[in-house]
């Protein structure tokens, strides 16, 4: 490897020395080090930067080189265009602790009760991101004596963009809506539920091309006629979002149906924008430099006349420009006034339309809510252990049937309730029978079975009144139809 590096440097120097005779070309090799990170904001947790650097090769084409002679002092001013290729390394870290996420509508692959919501409580999550970009600069260069400055843009093509997480502790629990609201399961590890410690994961960030604003400045030291050393500082700032798959709706824990205890984890859902940023010191070894020299003697009378003519032309151009800007400003203000008047008219019309629509919507919502309240009124008065509908109960059910037929888009869910007499197993059976027979009655009266999303048992968990008398118990023994 060392022999290969020596060969490359030797060939690079030989080519540069030959081109230096043309007086406009310079080749260089550079290395930089400093803060080199990915900049982003986490909606939860904390991000920290990292150190990195870059190395590569460059080429500068000098447009001209002027030698100025004034009061016996010789100074130089060089203008050039710089480009090349290099590798930049960027590092960052993300820490998440005591973070809770909820992924809805997951599928566990089972034939029954397959849809569920997964709640994850995360602690001790540490993620490191290591990326490498192939950077191509396009910059202008100005050299005044030893001082130099460059400014322009860099285009970064991602070569490697990896992240690695470790030492995460996950606590997962699931809610199956088919089993009832707020019924959480926490102990089935074969379905990825419970506590999992020390979870690690490697993955890709999937970044896109970066456009960076770039500055560099410092001093250039001449070693000999064809060899120089640049020492300076640099600053690169990303202008665009390189995160191609930014999606805040992604889940922190991606559920693996085939192997539920094998999780895919990433801090991606907690950010939607990533930009590279770097600053540090840089060394550049250059080979070859031309000397297209234009001598200017500032003591010459003709030169003074030329400069006076240039100054007069500059002032005339500046006055013309200012006049043009003033005319453009007045035209712009006139357009703004016209636009403001138009927007005021549109805003007044919009407010009238919105108020009319709001009142209509409010009236419709109030009417709908009254109908929903009537449908959801309990059907009460069951005798102990009874589940068949009585004549009076059927009359109430007929009223609900009539309302449901008026609104065929409304779906319902039926709950069966009991009083506190009897053990839980008996009450669950009686409560379910009441709900199922109410469902069968609705279907017999012409309600489409698909509109009935299901039945469930509440037992004696939600009494309307205290179970202190048989009259109160009849109130609690009931069927409730809930509009979904």
N, C-alpha and C positions, 0 to 999 in steps of 0.2 A: 504493500500500500504506500509506503514512504517513497519507494522508487517511482511509482506512478505519479504521485503528487509533484516530485521534483521534475519529472518529464513534462508535465502539463505546464508548470511555471516557466520552464526553460523555453518551451514552444511559444507560450504567451508573450514572453519578453522579446523573443526574436521577431515575431510578427509586428509587435508594437514599434520596435526600433526601425523596421523597414518603412512602416507607415508614417513614422515621425518626420520623415523627409518631406512629406506632403504638408506638414505644418498645421494639420487640423484634427488629428485623431489622438485619442487617449483611451487605453484599456486599463481596467483596474480589477482588483480582487478585494472584497471587503468582509468584515466581520463586526457584528454589533451585539451588545448585551445590555439588559436592563429590564424594566417593567414591560411585560409582554403578555397581555391577558385578553379575555373575552369579557366585554362589558354588557351586562344585562341587569334587569330588575326582577327580583323574585316577589310574587304576591304573598308568599309565606317563606320564612326562613331567611338565611343570610348568605350573601355571596362574598368571596374574597378573591383578589387578583393573585397573579403569580409572576415569576420571573421567567424569561426566555431570551430569545435573540434571533439573529438571522446571519446568514453568510451567503455569498454568491459572487457573481462577476458583473462588471459594468462596462459600458462604452459611452464615451463623450465625444461629440462632434463640436469643435469650437468654431463658431461663426466668424469671429474676428478677435484679434488681439491688438490693443492699442497701447502704444508707448508714448507717454506724455512727458515733456521736458519743461519744467517751470522752475525758475530761480535756481538752476543747478541740480534739482532733485528729479530723479527718474522714477516714474510710477507706471503700473500696468493695470489694465482693465480688460478682462476676458469674458466673453459671452459664449455660452454653449448649450447644447441639448444633450441630456443624459438619459440613457435607458440601460437595460440589462436584464438579468434574471437572478433570482435568489430564493432561498428557502427561509421562511419565517416560522418560528415556534411560539405558540400562545398557550398559556396554562391558566386555569381558574378552578375554584373550589366552591361547592354549594353545601350548606349544612341545613338540615331540616330536623326539628325536634318538636314533639307534642303537637303534631299536625294531624288533623282528621279530614278524611276525604270520603265522598260517597259516589259510587258508580251505580247507575240505575239501569234496569232492564237487561241484566246479564243472563246468560243461559248456562245451566250446569250440565246440559246434555241428557238429563233424565227424562223419561216419557211423561211423568206427572210432576206438577208443581215445578216446572223447569225455570221459569222466570223469577229472578230475585234481585234485590238491591244489596250491594256489598259495601259495608262501612269499614274503613281501614283507619286505625289509629297508629301513627308512625312516631318512633322515637329513635334518636341516635343514628340518623341517616347521614352519611358523609359521601359526597360524590366529587370526583376529580375529573376535569375535562382537559384533554391534551389534543391540540390540533396543530396541523402543519399546512401552510399555504405556500404555493409556488407564486412568488411575487414578481410582477413585471412593472418597473417604474417608468414613468414618462414625465420628466422634470426639466425645468430650465435651470441653468447654472450661471452664476455671476461670481467672478473672482476679481478682487481688488488687492493687488500686491499679494500678501500671504492669506488674507481673509477670503473665505468663500461662503456662498449661501446657495442652497438649492430649494426649489419649491415646485410642487406639481401633484401628481396623482400616482397611486399604485393600484394595480389590479391583481387581486389575490385569488388564485385558483386552488380550492381545497384538495390536498393530497391525502391527508389523514385527519379524521375527526372522531375521536373516541372518547367515551366516558366510562368510568368505573365507579361502582358504589360498593360500600362494605359496611359491615357491623350494624345493619338495620334491624330493628325489632318491630314486628308487625303484629297487631291485634286485629283480627278480622271477625266480623259477625255479619249474618245475612238475615234479611227480612223477605219472606215469601208473601206477596200480597194475597195470594190465593188462600193462605192460612189465616188471614186477618191482619188488620193494621197494627203496627207496633208489636208484632210477635217476632222476636229476634232469636236466632239460633247461633250459638257461640262455640260449640264443642265438637263439631264434626270435622276433624283434621283431614279426613280423606276427601272432603269437599273444599279444602283450603280455609277452614274456619278454625279459630283459636289463636294461640300465640306462637309466633315463629321468631326465633332469635338468630342473630348472626347471618342475615341474608345478604348475599353478595351478587352483583350482576355486572356484566360488561355489555356495552352496546355502542351504537353510532349516533352521532348528533345529526347527521345528514345536512351539512351546511352547503350554501351556495357560493357563488362568486362574490368577492368583496371588492368594493371601490373605496379607497382610502385617500384622504388628503394627507400629503406628506411634506415635511419640512426637514432640512438638515443645514447645519452651519458649523463653521469651525475654522481651522487654519491648515494651510497646505505648506509642507516643509520639503524643500528641494534637497534630495540626496545626491544626485548628479544630474547631468544634462537630460537623461532619459528616464529618471526614476524619482518619484516623489511619494511622500507619505501625507495623507489627509488625516487629521484628528478632529473629531467634532461630536456634536450631539444631534439626535434625531427625534422626531415626533411623528407618529402615524395615527390618524383618527379615522375610523370607519364611518362612511357616509350612508350606507344602506344596511338593511336588515338581511343578514346572511342565513337566517333560520328559515329554510324552505318549507318545513312542515310545522310551522307554528300553529298550534291548535289548543286553546285553553280548555276545550271540552274533553281532551284526552284524560284518561284516568291515570293517577300516579301508579297504581297497581293494576296491571293488565291481567285479567283472569284467564288462566289456561284451562280450557274445558277438558282436554285430554289428560292433563296432570295438574289438578287444582292446587297442589301444594308447591308447584314450581312457578314462582311469580316473575314477571318482567317488571322492573322498576326503573323509573327515570324522573328527574325533576322537570321534564319538559312541560307538563301541564301548568307549572307555576311561573312560566315566562313566555312571552310571545315575540320577543325581539332580542337579537344578539348582534353585537358589532365588535370587531377586533379593535384593539387600541394598544399602542406600544410607545415607549420613550426610553432613551438610554444614551450610551456613548457608542461611537463607531470609529473604527480604523479602516482606512482604505489605502492600499498600495497601488500606485498607478505607474504605467509604463508608457513612455512616449509623450511628447508635447510639442506642438508646432509653434511657430512664432511669426504668423502673418502680422507684420508690424506696420503700423501707420503712425508716422512721427508727426506730432503736432507741436509747434513752437508758439506758446501763448504770448511771447514778446513781439510777435510779428504784427504790423499794422493791419495787414490784409486779414489776418485772423480775427482781430478786434472788430473789423467792419463786418465780417461774416457772422460773428456772434451777435452783433447789434441787429443785423438783419433778421437773424433767427428769433431774437427776443421780440422784435416788432411783429413778426408773423405770428408768434405764439400768442401775443396779447390780442391781436385782431381775431384769431381763431377762438380764443377764450371768450371775448365779448360776443361774438356771433353765437357761440354755444350757449352762453347765459341767456341771450335774447330768445333763442329757440326754446330753452328750458322754461322760461317764463310764459311763453305762449302756450306751451304744452300744459303747464300747470293750470292756467286759466281754463283751458278747454276741459281738463280733467275735473276741475271743480264744478264746471257747468254740468258735466255728465253726472257727477255725484249728486247734485241738487235734483236733477231730473229723475235719477234712480230712486232717491229718497222719497220723492213725491209719489212715484209709481208704487213703491213698497207700502207707503202709508195707505193708499187706496186699496191695495190688495189685502192688507192686514185688516182693515175695517170690514171688508166683505167676508173675509175668512172667519172673523169673530162672530158675525151674524149667522153664518152657516153652521159653525160649530155649536153655538148656543141652541139653535133649532134642533140639531141632531142630538145634542146632549139631553134636551128635555124629552125628545121622543124615546131615546134609549132608556132614560130613567123611568118613564111611564111603563115601558114594556118590561123592564126588569122587576118593577114593583108588582106588576100583574103576575108575572111568572113566579115570583117568590111566594105570593099568596096561594097559588095553585100547588106549588111544591109543598108548602106547609100543610095543605089539606091532605095531600097524598101521604105525607109522612106522619099524620096523626095516628097514634097507636090504636090497634084493634084489641080491646081489653075484655075482661070478664070471663076468662077460662076457669072452669072448675078444676080442682086439684087432680092432676094426672090426665086431664082431658086435652085432646089435640084437635078434635073435630070442630068445625065452625058451626055456631048456633045460627038461628034465623036472624037475630039482630046483628050478629057479626057479619053474616053474608050481606046484609043490607049495607053495612059500612063498606065492605069490600066492593060492592056494586058501584058505590059512589066513586071509589078510587079507579075502578075499571073505566068508568065514563071519562074521567079526567085523563087517564093514560091514553085512551084512544084519541083524544083531542091533540095529544103531543106524541106522535109515533116515533120521534127521534130520541125520546128520553128512555134511558135504561135504568133498571132498578136492581137493588140487592135486598134480600129479605132476612131479617134477624128474628129468632125465636127467644123469648124471655120466660123465666120461671120465677116463683117465689123462693124463699129460703128453705122450705120444707123438703126433706129428702136429701140423699147424698149427691155428690157431684155427678157420678155416672148416670144416675136415674134422671137428674135434671137435664144433663146434656142430651139424653135420648128424647125426653119429652119436648125440650126446646127445639130440637132439630125436626121432630115430627110436626110441631106446630108450623114451623117455617115451610116445610115441604108441602103440607096440605094447603097452606095458603098459596103457595106457588101453583099447585095443581088446580086450585079453584080459579086463579087468574087465567091460566091457560085455557081452562074449560069455558071461560067467558070471552075468549077471543084474543087474549094478549099473546103475542108471538113469544115462544119460549126463548128465542135468541136474545130478547130484550132483558130477560132475567139473568143477570150475570152470575148469580149464585145464592146460596143460603148459608147461614152460620148461626151458631148458638152463643148467646150471651149469658145463659143460666140466670143466676140471681146477682150478677156482678154490677148491674146498673139499675137499681130499684128507683122507681119514680117517687114512691112514698115509703115511709118506714113500715116494715112488716110486723105491725103491732096488733093487727086485727085481720079477720077474714075478708072484710071489705077492702082493706088496703092491699091484701095479698092478691085479690082479683084484679086490682089496678095494675099490679106488677106482673101478673101472668098475662102476657100480651104478645102480639106480633107487630113488628114495625117494618114498613116498606120505606127504604131509603133511595131517593133519586140520585143517580150517579152523574 
